[in-house]
Amino acid sequence: MRTLYVILGAALGAPARFAIDQYIHRFTNRPYGIFLVNVLGSFLLGVTFNSTEHTHDLIAIGFAGAFTTWSTFMLDIYLAFELKRKSEALINLGVSLGFGLLAAWLGLNLA
């Protein structure tokens, strides 16, 4: 049963990430969509940290696992360095880590 919850959450998380990122890309070519989903995902992990097993499997492991993306985050930073936009890369790295930690902390404290 746990596997079914993870599958269902992942089936919703990946399309949600894609939709949000595509929507944000209508307004800018900067990686704000990935930033947003990673911060929201950090918050969801914090909120569901001490939840029931089924809620944790559905939201934390399934949805947030498919919703957030470390690989795209790293690619965005790498490409910014390659394009000689080092300050943009460092800002993205610092702000993403800072807000991600803050969102996880906030989620944990609200739960």
LUMKOLVO-428766 format. One record per residue: residue number from 1; residue in one letter; x, y, z of N, C-alpha, C, CB in turn. Coordinates in Angstrom, 3 decimals, always signed. Glycine has a CB too. Layout:
N
+-----+--------+----------+----------+----------+----------+----------+----------+----------+----------+----------+----------+----------+----------+
: num : residu :      n_u :      n_v :      n_w :     ca_u :     ca_v :     ca_w :      c_u :      c_v :      c_w :     cb_u :     cb_v :     cb_w :
+-----+--------+----------+----------+----------+----------+----------+----------+----------+----------+----------+----------+----------+----------+
: NUM :      A :        X :        Y :        Z :        X :        Y :        Z :        X :        Y :        Z :        X :        Y :        Z :
...
+-----+--------+----------+----------+----------+----------+----------+----------+----------+----------+----------+----------+----------+----------+
# end
This chain:
111
+-----+--------+----------+----------+----------+----------+----------+----------+----------+----------+----------+----------+----------+----------+
: num : residu :      n_u :      n_v :      n_w :     ca_u :     ca_v :     ca_w :      c_u :      c_v :      c_w :     cb_u :     cb_v :     cb_w :
+-----+--------+----------+----------+----------+----------+----------+----------+----------+----------+----------+----------+----------+----------+
:   1 :      M :   +0.819 :   -1.205 :   +0.000 :   +0.000 :   +0.000 :   +0.000 :   +0.862 :   +1.268 :   +0.000 :   -0.931 :   -0.001 :   +1.210 :
:   2 :      R :   +1.995 :   +1.211 :   +0.722 :   +2.875 :   +2.385 :   +0.769 :   +3.352 :   +2.750 :   -0.631 :   +4.083 :   +2.124 :   +1.691 :
:   3 :      T :   +3.677 :   +1.756 :   -1.416 :   +4.167 :   +2.001 :   -2.776 :   +3.124 :   +2.723 :   -3.605 :   +4.556 :   +0.687 :   -3.455 :
:   4 :      L :   +1.870 :   +2.383 :   -3.426 :   +0.792 :   +3.037 :   -4.165 :   +0.714 :   +4.528 :   -3.815 :   -0.556 :   +2.349 :   -3.867 :
:   5 :      Y :   +0.869 :   +4.843 :   -2.554 :   +0.864 :   +6.256 :   -2.140 :   +2.042 :   +7.022 :   -2.759 :   +0.918 :   +6.362 :   -0.598 :
:   6 :      V :   +3.213 :   +6.404 :   -2.768 :   +4.391 :   +7.046 :   -3.361 :   +4.173 :   +7.263 :   -4.860 :   +5.664 :   +6.188 :   -3.118 :
:   7 :      I :   +3.651 :   +6.262 :   -5.536 :   +3.400 :   +6.372 :   -6.978 :   +2.388 :   +7.477 :   -7.265 :   +2.894 :   +5.030 :   -7.546 :
:   8 :      L :   +1.318 :   +7.506 :   -6.505 :   +0.291 :   +8.536 :   -6.701 :   +0.866 :   +9.939 :   -6.463 :   -0.906 :   +8.285 :   -5.757 :
:   9 :      G :   +1.621 :  +10.105 :   -5.396 :   +2.231 :  +11.407 :   -5.114 :   +3.192 :  +11.831 :   -6.205 :   +2.955 :  +11.372 :   -3.784 :
:  10 :      A :   +4.025 :  +10.898 :   -6.676 :   +4.985 :  +11.211 :   -7.738 :   +4.279 :  +11.552 :   -9.043 :   +5.938 :  +10.037 :   -7.955 :
:  11 :      A :   +3.167 :  +10.873 :   -9.313 :   +2.405 :  +11.140 :  -10.540 :   +1.816 :  +12.545 :  -10.533 :   +1.285 :  +10.110 :  -10.709 :
:  12 :      L :   +1.612 :  +13.105 :   -9.362 :   +1.118 :  +14.479 :   -9.250 :   +2.254 :  +15.495 :   -9.141 :   +0.202 :  +14.604 :   -8.044 :
:  13 :      G :   +3.354 :  +15.105 :   -8.494 :   +4.453 :  +16.037 :   -8.244 :   +5.213 :  +16.444 :   -9.491 :   +5.404 :  +15.437 :   -7.274 :
:  14 :      A :   +5.553 :  +15.494 :  -10.336 :   +6.331 :  +15.811 :  -11.541 :   +5.564 :  +16.726 :  -12.492 :   +6.721 :  +14.527 :  -12.268 :
:  15 :      P :   +4.292 :  +16.450 :  -12.808 :   +3.561 :  +17.385 :  -13.672 :   +3.372 :  +18.764 :  -13.038 :   +2.209 :  +16.807 :  -14.021 :
:  16 :      A :   +3.231 :  +18.808 :  -11.710 :   +3.089 :  +20.098 :  -11.029 :   +4.370 :  +20.911 :  -11.185 :   +2.756 :  +19.897 :   -9.527 :
:  17 :      R :   +5.527 :  +20.257 :  -11.035 :   +6.808 :  +20.950 :  -11.222 :   +6.910 :  +21.475 :  -12.647 :   +8.000 :  +20.008 :  -10.909 :
:  18 :      F :   +6.599 :  +20.640 :  -13.614 :   +6.681 :  +21.033 :  -15.016 :   +5.770 :  +22.223 :  -15.302 :   +6.314 :  +19.855 :  -15.923 :
:  19 :      A :   +4.537 :  +22.161 :  -14.811 :   +3.564 :  +23.235 :  -15.068 :   +4.020 :  +24.555 :  -14.451 :   +2.180 :  +22.850 :  -14.514 :
:  20 :      I :   +4.497 :  +24.521 :  -13.220 :   +4.951 :  +25.746 :  -12.560 :   +6.174 :  +26.311 :  -13.274 :   +5.275 :  +25.478 :  -11.075 :
:  21 :      D :   +7.126 :  +25.459 :  -13.611 :   +8.329 :  +25.931 :  -14.289 :   +7.995 :  +26.518 :  -15.659 :   +9.337 :  +24.790 :  -14.437 :
:  22 :      Q :   +7.118 :  +25.877 :  -16.404 :   +6.729 :  +26.395 :  -17.713 :   +5.984 :  +27.721 :  -17.590 :   +5.860 :  +25.377 :  -18.448 :
:  23 :      Y :   +5.145 :  +27.838 :  -16.580 :   +4.415 :  +29.089 :  -16.362 :   +5.388 :  +30.234 :  -16.069 :   +3.405 :  +28.932 :  -15.201 :
:  24 :      I :   +6.345 :  +29.998 :  -15.182 :   +7.324 :  +31.028 :  -14.824 :   +8.177 :  +31.396 :  -16.041 :   +8.225 :  +30.541 :  -13.661 :
:  25 :      H :   +8.499 :  +30.417 :  -16.876 :   +9.316 :  +30.689 :  -18.069 :   +8.604 :  +31.577 :  -19.087 :   +9.708 :  +29.384 :  -18.732 :
:  26 :      R :   +7.319 :  +31.748 :  -18.961 :   +6.600 :  +32.679 :  -19.844 :   +7.017 :  +34.120 :  -19.570 :   +5.076 :  +32.527 :  -19.664 :
:  27 :      F :   +7.522 :  +34.381 :  -18.376 :   +7.860 :  +35.736 :  -17.958 :   +9.362 :  +36.005 :  -17.892 :   +7.254 :  +36.007 :  -16.622 :
:  28 :      T :  +10.176 :  +34.953 :  -17.748 :  +11.623 :  +35.132 :  -17.623 :  +12.336 :  +33.856 :  -18.050 :  +12.012 :  +35.511 :  -16.171 :
:  29 :      N :  +13.577 :  +33.998 :  -18.470 :  +14.372 :  +32.811 :  -18.790 :  +15.280 :  +32.419 :  -17.626 :  +15.210 :  +33.058 :  -20.047 :
:  30 :      R :  +15.147 :  +33.088 :  -16.524 :  +15.928 :  +32.767 :  -15.324 :  +15.279 :  +31.579 :  -14.602 :  +16.028 :  +34.010 :  -14.371 :
:  31 :      P :  +16.036 :  +30.878 :  -13.768 :  +15.529 :  +29.635 :  -13.155 :  +14.631 :  +29.851 :  -11.931 :  +16.689 :  +28.772 :  -12.755 :
:  32 :      Y :  +13.713 :  +30.801 :  -12.024 :  +12.843 :  +31.083 :  -10.882 :  +11.826 :  +29.971 :  -10.624 :  +12.115 :  +32.389 :  -11.103 :
:  33 :      G :  +11.428 :  +29.263 :  -11.661 :  +10.469 :  +28.173 :  -11.484 :  +11.052 :  +27.051 :  -10.652 :  +10.022 :  +27.634 :  -12.831 :
:  34 :      I :  +12.272 :  +26.654 :  -10.955 :  +12.931 :  +25.595 :  -10.191 :  +13.190 :  +26.064 :   -8.763 :  +14.255 :  +25.172 :  -10.868 :
:  35 :      F :  +13.572 :  +27.322 :   -8.611 :  +13.756 :  +27.882 :   -7.272 :  +12.458 :  +27.756 :   -6.471 :  +14.204 :  +29.368 :   -7.355 :
:  36 :      L :  +11.344 :  +28.150 :   -7.084 :  +10.057 :  +28.114 :   -6.396 :   +9.662 :  +26.699 :   -6.001 :   +8.981 :  +28.722 :   -7.272 :
:  37 :      V :   +9.776 :  +25.742 :   -6.916 :   +9.359 :  +24.380 :   -6.568 :  +10.275 :  +23.776 :   -5.502 :   +9.350 :  +23.487 :   -7.821 :
:  38 :      N :  +11.566 :  +24.097 :   -5.530 :  +12.459 :  +23.552 :   -4.512 :  +12.165 :  +24.130 :   -3.127 :  +13.909 :  +23.826 :   -4.889 :
:  39 :      V :  +11.832 :  +25.411 :   -3.062 :  +11.469 :  +26.009 :   -1.770 :  +10.130 :  +25.450 :   -1.283 :  +11.397 :  +27.557 :   -1.885 :
:  40 :      L :   +9.150 :  +25.368 :   -2.173 :   +7.855 :  +24.787 :   -1.787 :   +8.007 :  +23.329 :   -1.350 :   +6.857 :  +24.881 :   -2.955 :
:  41 :      G :   +8.832 :  +22.588 :   -2.064 :   +9.073 :  +21.194 :   -1.691 :   +9.733 :  +21.074 :   -0.331 :   +9.932 :  +20.514 :   -2.733 :
:  42 :      S :  +10.663 :  +21.958 :   -0.028 :  +11.306 :  +21.966 :   +1.295 :  +10.279 :  +22.235 :   +2.391 :  +12.429 :  +23.028 :   +1.348 :
:  43 :      F :   +9.372 :  +23.158 :   +2.113 :   +8.308 :  +23.465 :   +3.065 :   +7.408 :  +22.232 :   +3.273 :   +7.470 :  +24.675 :   +2.567 :
:  44 :      L :   +7.023 :  +21.579 :   +2.183 :   +6.170 :  +20.386 :   +2.290 :   +6.843 :  +19.276 :   +3.083 :   +5.804 :  +19.873 :   +0.901 :
:  45 :      L :   +8.140 :  +19.097 :   +2.878 :   +8.859 :  +18.085 :   +3.652 :   +8.850 :  +18.427 :   +5.138 :  +10.302 :  +17.952 :   +3.150 :
:  46 :      G :   +9.019 :  +19.697 :   +5.447 :   +8.970 :  +20.099 :   +6.844 :   +7.601 :  +19.899 :   +7.467 :   +9.372 :  +21.532 :   +6.974 :
:  47 :      V :   +6.561 :  +20.286 :   +6.744 :   +5.193 :  +20.167 :   +7.259 :   +4.801 :  +18.710 :   +7.486 :   +4.206 :  +20.823 :   +6.294 :
:  48 :      T :   +5.255 :  +17.816 :   +6.639 :   +4.836 :  +16.417 :   +6.724 :   +5.832 :  +15.525 :   +7.462 :   +4.615 :  +15.875 :   +5.343 :
:  49 :      F :   +6.865 :  +16.106 :   +8.043 :   +7.916 :  +15.317 :   +8.679 :   +7.380 :  +14.362 :   +9.747 :   +8.940 :  +16.237 :   +9.294 :
:  50 :      N :   +6.500 :  +14.816 :  +10.582 :   +5.957 :  +13.979 :  +11.659 :   +4.527 :  +13.529 :  +11.395 :   +6.010 :  +14.728 :  +12.969 :
:  51 :      S :   +4.111 :  +13.492 :  +10.150 :   +2.740 :  +13.109 :   +9.823 :   +2.582 :  +11.589 :   +9.815 :   +2.334 :  +13.690 :   +8.462 :
:  52 :      T :   +1.378 :  +11.148 :   +9.553 :   +1.123 :   +9.712 :   +9.482 :   +1.925 :   +9.096 :   +8.341 :   -0.384 :   +9.432 :   +9.295 :
:  53 :      E :   +2.087 :   +7.795 :   +8.386 :   +2.883 :   +7.100 :   +7.376 :   +2.328 :   +7.310 :   +5.972 :   +2.943 :   +5.613 :   +7.689 :
:  54 :      H :   +1.013 :   +7.207 :   +5.813 :   +0.424 :   +7.361 :   +4.480 :   +0.573 :   +8.793 :   +3.953 :   -1.056 :   +6.971 :   +4.511 :
:  55 :      T :   +0.376 :   +9.773 :   +4.821 :   +0.553 :  +11.165 :   +4.407 :   +2.012 :  +11.417 :   +4.034 :   +0.106 :  +12.133 :   +5.530 :
:  56 :      H :   +2.928 :  +10.903 :   +4.822 :   +4.355 :  +11.062 :   +4.538 :   +4.712 :  +10.404 :   +3.205 :   +5.204 :  +10.458 :   +5.679 :
:  57 :      D :   +4.214 :   +9.200 :   +2.975 :   +4.502 :   +8.498 :   +1.715 :   +3.942 :   +9.255 :   +0.516 :   +3.922 :   +7.077 :   +1.750 :
:  58 :      L :   +2.724 :   +9.751 :   +0.634 :   +2.066 :  +10.449 :   -0.470 :   +2.713 :  +11.815 :   -0.747 :   +0.578 :  +10.630 :   -0.161 :
:  59 :      I :   +2.859 :  +12.618 :   +0.286 :   +3.298 :  +14.005 :   +0.085 :   +4.821 :  +14.144 :   +0.121 :   +2.679 :  +14.905 :   +1.146 :
:  60 :      A :   +5.470 :  +13.650 :   +1.156 :   +6.915 :  +13.863 :   +1.307 :   +7.728 :  +13.035 :   +0.315 :   +7.346 :  +13.525 :   +2.729 :
:  61 :      I :   +7.498 :  +11.738 :   +0.293 :   +8.299 :  +10.879 :   -0.575 :   +7.824 :  +10.970 :   -2.025 :   +8.239 :   +9.424 :   -0.089 :
:  62 :      G :   +6.525 :  +10.812 :   -2.247 :   +6.001 :  +10.803 :   -3.611 :   +5.949 :  +12.169 :   -4.259 :   +4.643 :  +10.217 :   -3.618 :
:  63 :      F :   +5.079 :  +13.040 :   -3.730 :   +4.873 :  +14.341 :   -4.360 :   +6.135 :  +15.205 :   -4.322 :   +3.728 :  +15.071 :   -3.679 :
:  64 :      A :   +6.655 :  +15.470 :   -3.122 :   +7.814 :  +16.364 :   -3.000 :   +9.045 :  +15.768 :   -3.676 :   +8.116 :  +16.650 :   -1.521 :
:  65 :      G :   +9.182 :  +14.449 :   -3.630 :  +10.319 :  +13.803 :   -4.288 :  +10.313 :  +14.021 :   -5.791 :  +10.318 :  +12.322 :   -3.992 :
:  66 :      A :   +9.143 :  +13.970 :   -6.402 :   +9.032 :  +14.192 :   -7.842 :   +8.905 :  +15.678 :   -8.176 :   +7.834 :  +13.430 :   -8.400 :
:  67 :      F :   +8.410 :  +16.457 :   -7.243 :   +8.173 :  +17.885 :   -7.447 :   +9.480 :  +18.672 :   -7.444 :   +7.234 :  +18.427 :   -6.369 :
:  68 :      T :  +10.364 :  +18.372 :   -6.509 :  +11.627 :  +19.098 :   -6.406 :  +12.664 :  +18.466 :   -7.323 :  +12.132 :  +19.114 :   -4.949 :
:  69 :      T :  +13.730 :  +19.199 :   -7.602 :  +14.730 :  +18.676 :   -8.520 :  +16.109 :  +19.234 :   -8.247 :  +14.336 :  +18.974 :   -9.936 :
:  70 :      W :  +16.957 :  +18.413 :   -7.721 :  +18.337 :  +18.783 :   -7.479 :  +19.106 :  +18.884 :   -8.792 :  +19.003 :  +17.776 :   -6.547 :
:  71 :      S :  +18.831 :  +17.963 :   -9.703 :  +19.591 :  +17.925 :  -10.960 :  +19.361 :  +19.179 :  -11.800 :  +19.210 :  +16.685 :  -11.770 :
:  72 :      T :  +18.137 :  +19.647 :  -11.911 :  +17.870 :  +20.853 :  -12.684 :  +18.472 :  +22.073 :  -11.999 :  +16.362 :  +21.044 :  -12.880 :
:  73 :      F :  +18.418 :  +22.099 :  -10.698 :  +19.029 :  +23.171 :   -9.916 :  +20.530 :  +23.243 :  -10.213 :  +18.782 :  +22.951 :   -8.399 :
:  74 :      M :  +21.196 :  +22.095 :  -10.188 :  +22.629 :  +22.059 :  -10.468 :  +22.920 :  +22.471 :  -11.909 :  +23.188 :  +20.661 :  -10.197 :
:  75 :      L :  +22.095 :  +22.030 :  -12.850 :  +22.296 :  +22.398 :  -14.249 :  +22.144 :  +23.908 :  -14.437 :  +21.302 :  +21.644 :  -15.152 :
:  76 :      D :  +21.150 :  +24.497 :  -13.792 :  +20.960 :  +25.952 :  -13.885 :  +22.202 :  +26.697 :  -13.397 :  +19.725 :  +26.388 :  -13.067 :
:  77 :      I :  +22.778 :  +26.242 :  -12.306 :  +23.972 :  +26.882 :  -11.765 :  +25.158 :  +26.672 :  -12.702 :  +24.293 :  +26.334 :  -10.362 :
:  78 :      Y :  +25.327 :  +25.471 :  -13.197 :  +26.420 :  +25.179 :  -14.126 :  +26.315 :  +26.044 :  -15.389 :  +26.414 :  +23.684 :  -14.505 :
:  79 :      L :  +25.125 :  +26.112 :  -15.965 :  +24.948 :  +26.896 :  -17.191 :  +25.210 :  +28.384 :  -16.958 :  +23.536 :  +26.700 :  -17.741 :
:  80 :      A :  +24.827 :  +28.889 :  -15.803 :  +25.114 :  +30.290 :  -15.491 :  +26.626 :  +30.526 :  -15.438 :  +24.459 :  +30.693 :  -14.147 :
:  81 :      F :  +27.370 :  +29.587 :  -14.840 :  +28.833 :  +29.713 :  -14.827 :  +29.397 :  +29.653 :  -16.244 :  +29.462 :  +28.605 :  -13.962 :
:  82 :      E :  +28.889 :  +28.745 :  -17.047 :  +29.352 :  +28.602 :  -18.432 :  +29.092 :  +29.866 :  -19.257 :  +28.666 :  +27.406 :  -19.093 :
:  83 :      L :  +27.998 :  +30.533 :  -18.966 :  +27.636 :  +31.755 :  -19.685 :  +28.290 :  +32.998 :  -19.065 :  +26.116 :  +31.920 :  -19.700 :
:  84 :      K :  +29.240 :  +32.760 :  -18.164 :  +29.985 :  +33.853 :  -17.513 :  +29.092 :  +34.744 :  -16.654 :  +30.682 :  +34.704 :  -18.562 :
:  85 :      R :  +28.025 :  +34.148 :  -16.117 :  +27.135 :  +34.886 :  -15.214 :  +27.349 :  +34.343 :  -13.803 :  +25.620 :  +34.755 :  -15.655 :
:  86 :      K :  +28.565 :  +34.503 :  -13.341 :  +28.969 :  +33.921 :  -12.058 :  +28.190 :  +34.489 :  -10.879 :  +30.444 :  +34.142 :  -11.837 :
:  87 :      S :  +27.939 :  +35.787 :  -10.901 :  +27.202 :  +36.367 :   -9.774 :  +25.771 :  +35.816 :   -9.742 :  +27.184 :  +37.919 :   -9.873 :
:  88 :      E :  +25.158 :  +35.636 :  -10.907 :  +23.815 :  +35.048 :  -10.956 :  +23.825 :  +33.616 :  -10.415 :  +23.274 :  +35.064 :  -12.401 :
:  89 :      A :  +24.852 :  +32.854 :  -10.765 :  +24.970 :  +31.477 :  -10.277 :  +25.127 :  +31.444 :   -8.761 :  +26.158 :  +30.772 :  -10.944 :
:  90 :      L :  +25.980 :  +32.305 :   -8.236 :  +26.208 :  +32.328 :   -6.791 :  +24.989 :  +32.820 :   -6.025 :  +27.401 :  +33.203 :   -6.467 :
:  91 :      I :  +24.289 :  +33.783 :   -6.599 :  +23.061 :  +34.266 :   -5.963 :  +22.022 :  +33.147 :   -5.945 :  +22.505 :  +35.519 :   -6.705 :
:  92 :      N :  +21.857 :  +32.454 :   -7.072 :  +20.907 :  +31.343 :   -7.150 :  +21.253 :  +30.279 :   -6.110 :  +20.901 :  +30.726 :   -8.570 :
:  93 :      L :  +22.519 :  +29.928 :   -6.019 :  +22.954 :  +28.919 :   -5.054 :  +22.669 :  +29.354 :   -3.624 :  +24.441 :  +28.633 :   -5.222 :
:  94 :      G :  +23.113 :  +30.553 :   -3.267 :  +22.936 :  +31.035 :   -1.904 :  +21.485 :  +31.243 :   -1.513 :  +23.675 :  +32.308 :   -1.726 :
:  95 :      V :  +20.720 :  +31.867 :   -2.400 :  +19.317 :  +32.151 :   -2.099 :  +18.509 :  +30.851 :   -2.049 :  +18.720 :  +33.115 :   -3.153 :
:  96 :      S :  +18.789 :  +29.935 :   -2.958 :  +18.060 :  +28.662 :   -2.966 :  +18.324 :  +27.860 :   -1.699 :  +18.446 :  +27.836 :   -4.192 :
:  97 :      L :  +19.584 :  +27.773 :   -1.309 :  +19.905 :  +27.040 :   -0.076 :  +19.325 :  +27.737 :   +1.145 :  +21.424 :  +26.892 :   +0.082 :
:  98 :      G :  +19.451 :  +29.053 :   +1.190 :  +18.924 :  +29.803 :   +2.331 :  +17.416 :  +29.689 :   +2.457 :  +19.310 :  +31.255 :   +2.218 :
:  99 :      F :  +16.705 :  +29.942 :   +1.363 :  +15.249 :  +29.864 :   +1.418 :  +14.759 :  +28.432 :   +1.584 :  +14.649 :  +30.468 :   +0.167 :
: 100 :      G :  +15.492 :  +27.462 :   +1.007 :  +15.126 :  +26.061 :   +1.197 :  +15.216 :  +25.655 :   +2.655 :  +16.015 :  +25.165 :   +0.356 :
: 101 :      L :  +16.295 :  +26.046 :   +3.308 :  +16.446 :  +25.756 :   +4.738 :  +15.385 :  +26.475 :   +5.564 :  +17.845 :  +26.160 :   +5.221 :
: 102 :      L :  +15.124 :  +27.725 :   +5.230 :  +14.103 :  +28.486 :   +5.941 :  +12.721 :  +27.854 :   +5.762 :  +14.088 :  +29.938 :   +5.453 :
: 103 :      A :  +12.411 :  +27.421 :   +4.546 :  +11.107 :  +26.808 :   +4.280 :  +10.964 :  +25.485 :   +5.040 :  +10.919 :  +26.576 :   +2.763 :
: 104 :      A :  +12.018 :  +24.679 :   +5.067 :  +11.961 :  +23.415 :   +5.813 :  +11.779 :  +23.685 :   +7.309 :  +13.247 :  +22.580 :   +5.571 :
: 105 :      W :  +12.512 :  +24.652 :   +7.830 :  +12.383 :  +25.028 :   +9.244 :  +10.968 :  +25.513 :   +9.549 :  +13.408 :  +26.124 :   +9.608 :
: 106 :      L :  +10.438 :  +26.372 :   +8.671 :   +9.093 :  +26.900 :   +8.864 :   +8.064 :  +25.762 :   +8.852 :   +8.761 :  +27.939 :   +7.772 :
: 107 :      G :   +8.201 :  +24.855 :   +7.890 :   +7.295 :  +23.713 :   +7.820 :   +7.348 :  +22.858 :   +9.065 :   +7.615 :  +22.872 :   +6.621 :
: 108 :      L :   +8.553 :  +22.587 :   +9.547 :   +8.705 :  +21.784 :  +10.766 :   +8.066 :  +22.467 :  +11.964 :  +10.183 :  +21.520 :  +11.049 :
: 109 :      N :   +8.203 :  +23.771 :  +12.046 :   +7.642 :  +24.507 :  +13.184 :   +6.150 :  +24.693 :  +13.104 :   +8.287 :  +25.840 :  +13.296 :
: 110 :      L :   +5.606 :  +24.659 :  +11.897 :   +4.145 :  +24.773 :  +11.748 :   +3.435 :  +23.448 :  +11.965 :   +3.799 :  +25.307 :  +10.371 :
: 111 :      A :   +4.163 :  +22.352 :  +11.758 :   +3.540 :  +21.017 :  +11.868 :   +3.293 :  +20.634 :  +13.315 :   +4.421 :  +19.956 :  +11.200 :
+-----+--------+----------+----------+----------+----------+----------+----------+----------+----------+----------+----------+----------+----------+
# end
